[in-house]
Amino acid sequence: MLRRIIALMIKEIIAIVVDPKSRIVLIGPPIIQLMVFGYAATFDLEHVTYAVYNEDRGRASRDLLAGLEGSPNFHLAACVQSDREVRPLIDDRKVMAVVHIGPLFTENLLRGRPASLQVVVDGRNSNTAMIVLNYVRTIVAGFNRAWSEAHAETPAPADLRVRFWFNPNLDSRWFIVPGLVALLTLVVSLLLTALSVAREREAGTFDQMLATPLRPVEILIGKALPGFVIGMTEATFILLMAIFWFHVPFRGAILPLYLGLFMFLLSSVGAGLMISSLSVTQQQALLGTFLFLVPAIILSGFATPIANMPPAVQYLTYLNPLRYFLIIVRSVFLEAASFNLLWNLYWPMAVIGAAALIIAGWLFRRRMY
């Protein structure tokens, strides 16, 4: 039995490697998506254009503006002299923010009174606007501390000092790139497995396979194993790219990560076999893969937090294996999570995978007879 399964697995891998379309699916999209997501998909802003409307000629305003000019994220685009010049800059997207300092800014600070500062931010993209505003708040907070120390003023009663664990520089690439290990592995393993039986039916070789001594369970295992092998290889490649190309720190151990990868591939290959068992043509298999893949990515927490979703939708995410493996891969990368911390994420994927393989086997046997 084992020899027949291995022979079928080798035949499947050879069929994938020989077929030009399968080679493109296997090599091209993962590399392209890894580069696109790794470099283009980021929550950071590295080029914030701003304008200055400074009505104060004192030293305090110059020190505050020097903090903006010295920041690598801010780039001065214009200096305005009146309120009328502010709105066109924002409306025409020439700047993302306008910093307005009133005429009594320095005088109020020297007299120990509050000094107001106005920041006009382009709010058409709310996420970008909040990032810009947080950047400005950080610079203003630094100015306030420096001013208090230089003038021997009593600091505020509560001195808030923030420390970010696991990602001290708040580099969004550290969050996105480890998630690509899960996302691209799902895409490749699901697609190749979903096309396996459909490709045989479309080519007319499926009936020839039924004439061999292979039993249905052996055919199913032989179709599943290439997805495991290729998925493991793909995940290892992306893992090495994340560490050595994108320089994301890997603080955990290999074994907890690969145990999670095995459970994840169990569920993704099972889902692919379900789709493949229901599909007569490769076009139907591609459509079924798309129908599964898009909701799985949206409901995984890859880009948007699951906690922000409606309660009913949050319950649906428990059926999504990508949800669990995303937490595992990010936790192992950044938090050095161990088996004990990840156990409650392993067994749901094992249950989902076992159920998917049982259903796929039932569908496969039913469609065959």
C-alpha positions as CSV (number, residue, x, y, z in Angstrom):
1,M,0.0,0.0,0.0
2,L,2.8,2.4,1.0
3,R,4.6,1.7,-2.2
4,R,1.5,2.5,-4.4
5,I,0.9,5.7,-2.5
6,I,4.5,6.9,-2.9
7,A,4.3,6.0,-6.6
8,L,1.2,8.1,-7.0
9,M,2.7,11.0,-5.1
10,I,5.8,11.0,-7.3
11,K,3.5,10.9,-10.4
12,E,1.6,13.9,-9.1
13,I,4.7,15.9,-8.3
14,I,6.1,15.1,-11.8
15,A,2.8,16.1,-13.4
16,I,2.9,19.4,-11.5
17,V,6.6,20.1,-12.5
18,V,6.1,19.1,-16.1
19,D,3.0,21.1,-16.7
20,P,3.9,24.8,-17.6
21,K,0.8,26.2,-16.0
22,S,1.4,24.4,-12.7
23,R,5.0,25.6,-12.7
24,I,3.8,29.2,-13.1
25,V,1.3,28.8,-10.3
26,L,4.0,27.2,-8.1
27,I,6.8,29.7,-8.6
28,G,5.6,33.0,-10.0
29,P,2.7,34.2,-7.9
30,P,4.2,33.4,-4.5
31,I,7.4,35.3,-5.3
32,I,5.5,38.3,-6.8
33,Q,3.1,38.4,-3.9
34,L,5.9,38.1,-1.3
35,M,7.7,41.1,-2.9
36,V,4.5,43.2,-3.4
37,F,3.2,42.6,0.2
38,G,6.6,42.8,1.7
39,Y,7.4,46.2,0.3
40,A,4.1,47.8,-0.8
41,A,1.8,46.6,2.0
42,T,2.8,48.7,5.0
43,F,1.0,50.7,7.7
44,D,4.0,53.1,8.0
45,L,4.2,56.5,6.5
46,E,7.7,57.5,5.4
47,H,6.9,60.6,3.4
48,V,4.6,63.0,5.1
49,T,4.4,66.3,3.2
50,Y,3.4,69.3,5.3
51,A,3.1,73.1,5.2
52,V,3.9,75.6,8.0
53,Y,1.8,78.6,8.9
54,N,3.9,80.3,11.6
55,E,2.6,83.6,13.1
56,D,5.1,83.5,15.9
57,R,8.7,84.7,15.6
58,G,9.9,83.4,18.9
59,R,12.4,80.7,19.8
60,A,9.8,78.2,21.0
61,S,8.1,78.0,17.6
62,R,11.5,77.6,15.8
63,D,12.4,74.8,18.2
64,L,9.1,73.0,17.6
65,L,9.4,73.3,13.8
66,A,13.0,72.1,14.0
67,G,11.7,68.8,15.4
68,L,9.5,68.4,12.4
69,E,12.2,69.3,10.0
70,G,14.6,66.9,11.7
71,S,12.2,64.0,11.4
72,P,12.9,61.6,8.5
73,N,9.2,61.1,8.1
74,F,8.3,64.7,7.5
75,H,9.1,66.8,4.3
76,L,8.4,70.5,4.2
77,A,6.5,71.4,1.1
78,A,5.3,75.0,1.6
79,C,5.3,77.9,4.0
80,V,2.0,80.0,4.0
81,Q,1.3,83.5,5.2
82,S,-2.4,83.5,5.6
83,D,-5.4,81.3,6.4
84,R,-6.6,81.5,2.8
85,E,-3.6,79.6,1.6
86,V,-4.3,76.6,3.9
87,R,-7.4,75.1,2.3
88,P,-6.1,74.9,-1.4
89,L,-3.0,72.9,-0.2
90,I,-5.2,70.3,1.5
91,D,-7.8,70.2,-1.2
92,D,-5.3,69.7,-4.0
93,R,-3.4,67.1,-2.0
94,K,-0.2,69.1,-2.2
95,V,0.3,68.5,1.5
96,M,-1.0,66.0,4.1
97,A,-1.0,68.4,7.0
98,V,-0.6,72.1,7.8
99,V,1.0,73.1,11.1
100,H,-0.4,76.4,12.4
101,I,1.4,78.2,15.2
102,G,-0.4,81.3,16.7
103,P,1.3,84.7,17.3
104,L,1.5,84.3,21.1
105,F,2.9,80.8,21.2
106,T,6.4,81.7,22.6
107,E,5.0,84.4,24.9
108,N,2.4,82.1,26.5
109,L,5.1,79.4,27.1
110,L,7.5,81.9,28.7
111,R,4.7,83.1,31.0
112,G,3.8,79.6,32.0
113,R,0.4,79.6,30.2
114,P,-0.8,76.9,27.8
115,A,0.2,77.6,24.2
116,S,-2.1,76.2,21.5
117,L,-1.0,74.5,18.3
118,Q,-3.3,73.7,15.4
119,V,-2.7,70.8,13.0
120,V,-4.9,70.6,9.9
121,V,-4.8,67.0,8.5
122,D,-6.2,65.7,5.3
123,G,-8.9,63.3,6.6
124,R,-10.0,61.6,3.4
125,N,-8.0,58.6,4.4
126,S,-8.8,58.1,8.1
127,N,-6.0,55.6,8.7
128,T,-3.3,57.8,7.2
129,A,-4.7,60.8,9.0
130,M,-4.4,59.1,12.4
131,I,-0.8,58.0,11.6
132,V,0.2,61.6,10.7
133,L,-1.5,62.9,13.8
134,N,0.3,60.4,16.0
135,Y,3.7,61.4,14.4
136,V,3.0,65.0,15.2
137,R,1.9,64.2,18.8
138,T,5.2,62.3,19.3
139,I,7.2,65.4,18.2
140,V,5.1,67.8,20.3
141,A,5.5,65.5,23.3
142,G,9.3,65.6,22.8
143,F,9.3,69.4,22.5
144,N,7.2,69.7,25.7
145,R,9.7,67.5,27.7
146,A,12.7,69.5,26.3
147,W,11.0,72.9,27.1
148,S,10.2,71.8,30.7
149,E,13.8,70.6,31.3
150,A,15.3,73.8,29.8
151,H,13.1,76.2,31.8
152,A,13.1,74.2,35.1
153,E,9.3,73.9,35.0
154,T,7.4,71.4,37.0
155,P,6.5,68.5,34.8
156,A,3.0,67.2,34.5
157,P,1.8,65.0,37.5
158,A,1.7,61.9,35.3
159,D,4.6,61.3,33.0
160,L,3.5,58.7,30.4
161,R,6.3,56.6,29.1
162,V,5.3,54.0,26.5
163,R,7.2,50.9,25.7
164,F,6.2,48.7,22.8
165,W,6.8,45.0,23.4
166,F,7.9,42.6,20.6
167,N,8.0,45.4,18.0
168,P,9.7,48.4,19.6
169,N,10.0,50.4,16.4
170,L,6.4,49.7,15.3
171,D,7.7,48.4,12.0
172,S,4.6,47.1,10.2
173,R,6.7,44.8,8.0
174,W,7.4,42.7,11.1
175,F,3.6,42.2,11.3
176,I,2.9,41.7,7.6
177,V,5.7,39.5,6.4
178,P,5.3,36.6,8.9
179,G,1.7,36.5,7.9
180,L,2.7,35.9,4.3
181,V,4.1,32.5,5.4
182,A,0.5,31.5,6.2
183,L,-1.2,33.3,3.4
184,L,1.0,32.2,0.5
185,T,1.3,28.7,1.8
186,L,-2.5,28.5,1.8
187,V,-2.8,29.8,-1.7
188,V,-0.3,27.4,-3.2
189,S,-1.3,24.2,-1.3
190,L,-5.0,24.9,-1.8
191,L,-4.7,25.6,-5.5
192,L,-2.5,22.7,-6.4
193,T,-4.6,20.2,-4.4
194,A,-7.9,21.6,-5.8
195,L,-6.6,21.1,-9.3
196,S,-5.3,17.6,-8.9
197,V,-8.4,15.5,-9.4
198,A,-10.1,18.0,-11.7
199,R,-7.0,17.9,-13.9
200,E,-7.2,14.1,-14.1
201,R,-10.9,14.2,-15.0
202,E,-10.4,16.9,-17.7
203,A,-7.5,15.0,-19.2
204,G,-9.4,11.8,-19.2
205,T,-6.8,9.9,-17.1
206,F,-9.0,9.6,-14.1
207,D,-10.7,6.5,-15.4
208,Q,-7.3,4.9,-16.1
209,M,-6.3,5.5,-12.5
210,L,-9.5,3.7,-11.3
211,A,-8.4,0.7,-13.4
212,T,-5.2,0.4,-11.3
213,P,-4.9,-1.6,-8.1
214,L,-5.1,1.7,-6.1
215,R,-8.0,1.9,-3.7
216,P,-10.0,5.2,-3.3
217,V,-8.3,5.9,0.1
218,E,-4.9,5.4,-1.5
219,I,-5.7,7.7,-4.4
220,L,-6.9,10.3,-1.9
221,I,-3.7,10.1,0.2
222,G,-1.5,10.1,-2.9
223,K,-3.3,13.3,-4.1
224,A,-2.9,14.9,-0.6
225,L,0.8,14.2,0.0
226,P,2.1,16.5,-2.9
227,G,0.2,19.4,-1.3
228,F,2.0,18.7,2.0
229,V,5.4,18.5,0.4
230,I,5.0,21.5,-1.8
231,G,3.4,23.5,1.0
232,M,6.2,22.7,3.4
233,T,8.8,23.7,0.7
234,E,6.9,26.9,-0.1
235,A,6.6,27.9,3.6
236,T,10.3,27.2,4.2
237,F,11.3,29.4,1.3
238,I,9.1,32.3,2.5
239,L,10.3,31.8,6.1
240,L,13.9,32.1,4.9
241,M,13.0,35.2,2.9
242,A,11.3,36.8,5.9
243,I,14.4,36.3,8.1
244,F,17.3,36.9,5.7
245,W,15.8,39.3,3.1
246,F,13.3,41.3,5.1
247,H,15.2,41.0,8.4
248,V,12.2,40.1,10.5
249,P,13.5,38.8,13.8
250,F,12.8,35.1,14.5
251,R,12.8,34.8,18.3
252,G,11.1,31.4,18.7
253,A,11.9,27.8,17.9
254,I,11.4,25.9,14.7
255,L,9.5,22.9,16.1
256,P,6.4,24.9,17.4
257,L,6.2,26.7,14.0
258,Y,6.4,23.5,11.9
259,L,3.9,21.7,14.1
260,G,1.5,24.5,13.4
261,L,2.4,24.4,9.7
262,F,1.7,20.7,9.6
263,M,-1.7,21.2,11.2
264,F,-2.4,24.1,8.9
265,L,-1.5,22.1,5.8
266,L,-3.7,19.3,7.0
267,S,-6.7,21.6,6.9
268,S,-5.8,23.5,3.7
269,V,-5.1,20.2,1.8
270,G,-8.4,18.8,3.1
271,A,-10.2,21.8,1.8
272,G,-8.5,21.6,-1.5
273,L,-9.4,17.9,-1.8
274,M,-13.1,18.8,-1.1
275,I,-13.1,21.3,-3.8
276,S,-11.3,18.9,-6.2
277,S,-13.8,16.1,-5.5
278,L,-16.7,18.4,-6.4
279,S,-15.1,19.8,-9.5
280,V,-15.3,18.2,-13.0
281,T,-13.1,20.8,-14.8
282,Q,-10.1,22.9,-13.7
283,Q,-12.2,26.0,-14.3
284,Q,-14.6,24.8,-11.6
285,A,-11.7,24.0,-9.3
286,L,-10.3,27.5,-9.7
287,L,-13.7,29.0,-9.0
288,G,-14.1,26.9,-5.9
289,T,-10.7,27.9,-4.7
290,F,-11.5,31.6,-5.2
291,L,-14.8,31.2,-3.3
292,F,-12.9,29.6,-0.4
293,L,-9.8,31.8,-0.4
294,V,-11.2,35.3,-0.4
295,P,-13.5,34.8,2.7
296,A,-10.6,32.9,4.4
297,I,-8.2,35.8,4.0
298,I,-10.8,38.4,5.0
299,L,-11.8,36.5,8.1
300,S,-8.3,35.6,9.2
301,G,-7.2,38.8,10.8
302,F,-4.4,39.2,8.3
303,A,-5.1,42.9,7.7
304,T,-7.9,43.8,10.0
305,P,-8.3,42.8,13.7
306,I,-10.9,40.1,14.3
307,A,-12.0,42.0,17.4
308,N,-13.3,44.8,15.2
309,M,-15.6,42.5,13.3
310,P,-19.3,42.0,14.2
311,P,-19.9,39.3,16.9
312,A,-21.6,37.0,14.4
313,V,-18.7,37.2,12.0
314,Q,-16.2,36.6,14.8
315,Y,-17.9,33.2,15.4
316,L,-17.4,32.3,11.7
317,T,-13.6,32.9,12.0
318,Y,-13.3,29.8,14.3
319,L,-13.9,27.7,11.2
320,N,-11.0,29.3,9.4
321,P,-7.7,27.5,9.8
322,L,-5.8,30.6,8.5
323,R,-6.9,32.5,11.6
324,Y,-5.1,30.1,13.9
325,F,-1.9,29.7,11.9
326,L,-1.5,33.5,11.5
327,I,-1.4,33.8,15.3
328,I,1.0,30.9,15.6
329,V,3.5,32.2,13.0
330,R,3.5,35.8,14.4
331,S,3.7,34.6,17.9
332,V,6.7,32.3,17.2
333,F,8.4,35.1,15.2
334,L,8.0,38.0,17.6
335,E,7.1,36.5,21.0
336,A,9.1,33.3,21.0
337,A,5.9,31.4,21.9
338,S,6.3,27.8,23.0
339,F,4.1,24.7,22.6
340,N,2.3,25.4,25.9
341,L,1.1,28.8,24.7
342,L,0.1,27.5,21.3
343,W,-1.7,24.3,22.2
344,N,-5.1,25.9,22.1
345,L,-4.4,26.9,18.4
346,Y,-3.1,23.5,17.3
347,W,-6.1,21.3,18.1
348,P,-8.7,23.4,16.3
349,M,-6.7,23.1,13.0
350,A,-6.3,19.4,13.6
351,V,-10.1,19.0,14.0
352,I,-10.8,21.2,10.9
353,G,-8.3,19.2,8.9
354,A,-9.6,15.8,10.0
355,A,-13.2,16.9,9.2
356,A,-12.2,18.3,5.8
357,L,-10.3,15.1,4.9
358,I,-13.2,12.8,6.0
359,I,-15.7,14.9,4.0
360,A,-13.3,15.0,1.0
361,G,-13.0,11.2,1.2
362,W,-16.8,10.7,1.3
363,L,-17.3,13.1,-1.7
364,F,-14.5,11.4,-3.6
365,R,-16.0,8.0,-3.1
366,R,-19.5,9.2,-3.9
367,R,-18.4,11.0,-7.1
368,M,-16.4,8.0,-8.2
369,Y,-19.2,5.5,-7.9
